[in-house]
Amino acid sequence: MTSDQRVTRQLLRWRAVAIVVDNARAYLALNVAMYGLFLAGFIVGLTFPQLSRAQVTRLDDNGTTDLVQSLIDRPWLFAVTILGVNVIRMSVLTIVLPSLVVPFAGIALFAYWAFTTGITLVPASDLGWVALIPHSLTLIVEFQAYLVLLLGVYLLGRNWIRPGTAGADNRRGGYLYGLRQLGRLAVLAAVLLVIGAVYEAFSLRYLVHPLAQWLL
């Protein structure tokens, strides 16, 4: 990577931070809503354990559980797999692409995912509660990555519907301006997703067992 490329990437990250700061109220509202939905799902899962078991069974049936177990002893490969899932399935297919067609669609889809994920992550055993301790940081980091993208989706939809907020004369201009903002925010989200994937893989491999021995 050349020095010019490094400078360009740094500028994109700083621009992304500036966009978040300039839209702090919307970003805070998205945080409250999505973390709230996750906690609501977690409470529902605690109250109705059969719902949580049904979600776990779904993961078993679609092969997710077997995939995790096969990769957990190879943390770097596990991290790459986690990153691929988080980028392709969550970031691109769930949040970004739907919002390029229907304004704010990714926000609605992610809201559903946040609620069902809360149900899924209710521990079924003491070891599960121990694993939730290091995994809580994973949730914070990865959620923040998704929330940065959701802010981009919100800005895209707002500028698309109300182009005057972007200083544009028409919806096409507003859409393109929102798309540029989303692209800049995607750089920051990608950095957070890499950090989250590496931490998740290595924490599951090296932190859960020692914590279990200490606490159980």
Secondary structure, DSSP 8 states (H G I E B T S, - for coil): --HHHHHHHHHHHHHHHHHHHHTHHHHHHHHHHHHHHHHHHHHHHHH-HHHHHHHHHHHHHTTHHHHHHHHTTSHHHHHHHHHHIIIIIIIIIIIIHHHHHSTTHHHHHHHHHHHHHHHHTS-SSHHHHHHHHHHHHHHHHHHHHHHHHHHHHHHHHHHHH-GGGGT-SSHHHHHHHHHHHHHHHHHHHHHHHHHHHHHHHHHHHHTHHHHHHHH-
